Amino acid sequence: MRIALFDYGVGNLHSLGKALEGAGARVTVTREWGVALDLDGLVLPGVGAFSAAVQALPPDRSALREALEAGLPCLGICLGMQLLFQGSEEGSGEGIGMIPGRVRRLTARVVPQMGWNRVESASDVLFQGLPGGDEPEVVAYFANSYVCEPRDPAHVIGWTTHDGDRFASAVRRGTTWGMQFHPEKSSHQGRRIIQNFVTQVAAWREGRVAETQGGPR
């Protein structure tokens, strides 16, 4: 099971790579989209600024969107979640556009948000096994000045409030997830979320292999 950890060219990917490996994945750190989209899953990490990160996206986003729409499991973390949207107040450039909506600056007195906060979570496979049953409440680590505003609230699977500003802290469309917090820095609950994502990657890979083996011989 191979997961691509995309490298925008800045920041330390070590802790996230270790968390994915601890969940059973073989991690390939790459800056090549041809390599990334050929693996079994994709992680967009939470490192850097929006305007710089979009420069690392392929000039033609269509192949990337088509891969995600076809079911390639993807987890966007912090900045990686923001790249799933169409654009950001932080800087120029277009995101992937997988989730319609924009990214805005926090309207709190204290910016950036740094530290632990609660996520009011809906029932979702990535939150399975967490305390709270059908509506688990996650305590996660945040480090952000910007937040996402999905056009369709149905894409939101988690909400967080920081200094009176309530925002979408987890989103999903198909097998594409975004987390504004850092699961790799969120203790045992974050590790469970990463494990659940790796499990989804494994299930998707098994389905793809089964389709291949079931074809004409």
C-alpha positions as CSV (number, residue, x, y, z in Angstrom):
1,M,0.0,0.0,0.0
2,R,1.8,3.1,-1.2
3,I,0.8,6.7,-0.3
4,A,2.3,9.8,-1.9
5,L,3.2,12.6,0.5
6,F,3.4,15.6,-1.7
7,D,6.3,18.0,-1.1
8,Y,5.7,21.7,-2.0
9,G,9.4,22.4,-1.5
10,V,9.2,23.9,2.0
11,G,8.8,22.6,5.6
12,N,9.5,19.3,7.4
13,L,7.4,16.3,6.4
14,H,9.1,14.0,8.8
15,S,6.4,13.7,11.5
16,L,3.6,13.2,9.0
17,G,5.6,10.6,7.1
18,K,6.3,8.7,10.3
19,A,2.7,8.8,11.3
20,L,1.6,7.3,8.0
21,E,4.3,4.6,8.2
22,G,3.2,3.8,11.7
23,A,-0.3,3.1,10.3
24,G,1.1,0.6,7.9
25,A,1.7,2.7,4.7
26,R,4.7,2.8,2.5
27,V,5.3,6.5,2.0
28,T,6.8,8.2,-1.1
29,V,7.7,11.8,-0.7
30,T,7.5,13.4,-4.2
31,R,7.2,16.6,-6.1
32,E,6.1,14.8,-9.2
33,W,2.4,14.6,-9.9
34,G,2.8,11.7,-12.3
35,V,4.3,9.7,-9.4
36,A,1.8,10.9,-6.9
37,L,-1.3,10.0,-8.9
38,D,0.0,6.6,-9.8
39,L,0.1,5.5,-6.1
40,D,-2.7,4.2,-3.9
41,G,-3.4,7.4,-1.9
42,L,-2.4,11.0,-1.7
43,V,-1.6,13.3,1.3
44,L,-1.4,17.1,0.9
45,P,0.5,18.3,4.0
46,G,0.0,21.4,6.0
47,V,3.2,23.3,5.2
48,G,3.8,26.7,3.6
49,A,1.7,29.5,2.2
50,F,-1.2,29.2,-0.2
51,S,0.2,31.3,-3.0
52,A,3.5,29.4,-2.9
53,A,1.9,26.0,-2.7
54,V,-0.4,26.5,-5.7
55,Q,2.8,27.0,-7.8
56,A,3.6,23.4,-7.1
57,L,0.2,22.2,-8.4
58,P,0.1,21.0,-12.0
59,P,-0.7,23.9,-14.4
60,D,-3.7,21.9,-15.7
61,R,-5.6,20.7,-12.6
62,S,-8.0,18.5,-14.6
63,A,-6.0,15.2,-14.3
64,L,-5.7,15.8,-10.5
65,R,-9.4,16.5,-10.1
66,E,-10.3,13.5,-12.3
67,A,-8.1,11.2,-10.2
68,L,-9.8,12.4,-7.0
69,E,-13.3,12.2,-8.5
70,A,-12.5,8.6,-9.6
71,G,-11.9,7.7,-6.0
72,L,-8.1,8.1,-5.3
73,P,-8.1,8.6,-1.5
74,C,-6.8,12.0,-0.5
75,L,-6.2,13.7,2.8
76,G,-5.4,17.4,2.9
77,I,-4.0,18.7,6.2
78,C,-4.2,22.4,7.2
79,L,-2.8,24.1,4.0
80,G,-3.4,20.9,2.2
81,M,-7.1,21.2,3.1
82,Q,-7.2,24.8,1.8
83,L,-5.6,23.7,-1.5
84,L,-8.7,21.5,-2.1
85,F,-10.8,24.7,-2.5
86,Q,-10.9,27.2,-5.3
87,G,-8.9,30.1,-4.0
88,S,-7.7,32.0,-0.8
89,E,-7.6,35.5,0.6
90,E,-4.0,34.6,1.6
91,G,-2.6,35.0,-1.9
92,S,-3.2,34.7,-5.6
93,G,-3.6,31.5,-7.6
94,E,-6.2,28.8,-8.0
95,G,-6.5,25.7,-5.8
96,I,-7.5,22.3,-7.0
97,G,-11.2,23.2,-6.9
98,M,-12.3,19.7,-5.6
99,I,-14.5,21.4,-3.0
100,P,-16.4,24.5,-4.1
101,G,-15.7,27.4,-1.8
102,R,-13.0,29.9,-0.7
103,V,-10.5,30.3,2.1
104,R,-10.7,33.3,4.4
105,R,-8.7,34.8,7.2
106,L,-9.8,34.0,10.8
107,T,-12.0,36.8,12.2
108,A,-10.7,36.3,15.7
109,R,-8.8,38.7,18.0
110,V,-6.0,36.2,18.3
111,V,-4.4,35.1,15.0
112,P,-2.9,32.7,14.3
113,Q,-4.7,30.0,16.2
114,M,-2.0,27.9,17.9
115,G,-2.7,25.0,20.1
116,W,-5.4,22.5,21.1
117,N,-9.1,23.0,20.2
118,R,-12.2,20.9,19.9
119,V,-13.8,19.5,16.7
120,E,-17.5,18.9,16.7
121,S,-17.6,15.9,14.4
122,A,-20.2,14.2,12.4
123,S,-20.3,10.5,11.8
124,D,-17.5,9.7,9.3
125,V,-15.2,6.7,8.6
126,L,-12.1,8.8,9.5
127,F,-13.6,9.4,13.0
128,Q,-14.4,5.8,13.7
129,G,-13.1,4.5,17.0
130,L,-13.0,7.9,18.7
131,P,-14.9,8.7,21.9
132,G,-18.5,9.9,21.5
133,G,-20.0,7.3,19.3
134,D,-22.0,8.6,16.3
135,E,-21.0,12.2,17.0
136,P,-17.3,12.0,18.2
137,E,-15.7,15.0,19.7
138,V,-12.1,15.3,18.7
139,V,-9.4,17.4,20.6
140,A,-6.9,18.3,18.0
141,Y,-3.8,20.6,17.4
142,F,-4.3,23.6,15.2
143,A,-1.8,26.1,13.7
144,N,-3.6,28.3,11.3
145,S,-4.5,31.9,10.3
146,Y,-6.9,31.0,7.5
147,V,-10.0,28.8,7.4
148,C,-12.2,27.2,4.7
149,E,-15.7,28.2,3.7
150,P,-17.4,25.4,1.6
151,R,-20.2,26.6,-0.6
152,D,-22.2,23.5,0.3
153,P,-22.5,22.8,4.1
154,A,-23.1,19.1,3.2
155,H,-19.3,18.8,2.7
156,V,-18.6,19.7,6.3
157,I,-17.9,16.8,8.7
158,G,-16.4,18.9,11.5
159,W,-16.8,22.3,13.1
160,T,-14.5,24.3,15.4
161,T,-14.8,27.6,17.2
162,H,-11.8,29.9,17.9
163,D,-12.4,33.1,19.8
164,G,-16.0,33.4,18.5
165,D,-15.2,32.4,14.9
166,R,-16.9,29.1,14.0
167,F,-15.5,27.4,10.9
168,A,-15.3,24.2,9.0
169,S,-12.4,22.2,10.5
170,A,-13.1,19.0,8.5
171,V,-14.6,18.4,5.1
172,R,-15.3,15.5,2.8
173,R,-16.2,14.9,-0.8
174,G,-16.2,11.3,-1.9
175,T,-12.9,9.8,-0.8
176,T,-11.3,13.3,-0.5
177,W,-11.0,14.6,3.1
178,G,-9.6,17.9,4.5
179,M,-8.6,18.5,8.1
180,Q,-7.7,22.1,9.2
181,F,-6.0,20.6,12.2
182,H,-2.8,18.5,12.3
183,P,-3.7,14.8,13.1
184,E,0.0,13.9,13.1
185,K,0.4,16.3,16.1
186,S,-2.9,15.4,17.8
187,S,-1.8,12.5,20.1
188,H,-3.7,9.2,20.0
189,Q,-6.9,10.7,18.5
190,G,-4.9,12.0,15.6
191,R,-3.1,8.7,15.1
192,R,-6.5,7.0,14.9
193,I,-7.6,9.4,12.2
194,I,-4.5,8.7,10.2
195,Q,-5.0,4.9,10.7
196,N,-8.5,5.2,9.5
197,F,-7.4,7.0,6.4
198,V,-4.8,4.4,5.7
199,T,-7.5,1.8,6.1
200,Q,-9.6,3.6,3.4
201,V,-6.5,3.6,1.1
202,A,-6.1,-0.1,1.6
203,A,-9.8,-0.8,0.8
204,W,-9.6,1.3,-2.4
205,R,-6.4,-0.4,-3.5
206,E,-8.0,-3.9,-2.9
207,G,-11.0,-2.9,-5.0
208,R,-8.8,-1.6,-7.8
209,V,-6.7,-4.8,-7.8
210,A,-9.9,-6.9,-7.7
211,E,-11.2,-5.1,-10.8
212,T,-8.0,-5.7,-12.6
213,Q,-7.9,-9.4,-11.8
214,G,-11.5,-9.8,-12.7
215,G,-11.0,-8.4,-16.2
216,P,-10.5,-10.3,-19.5
217,R,-7.6,-12.7,-19.6
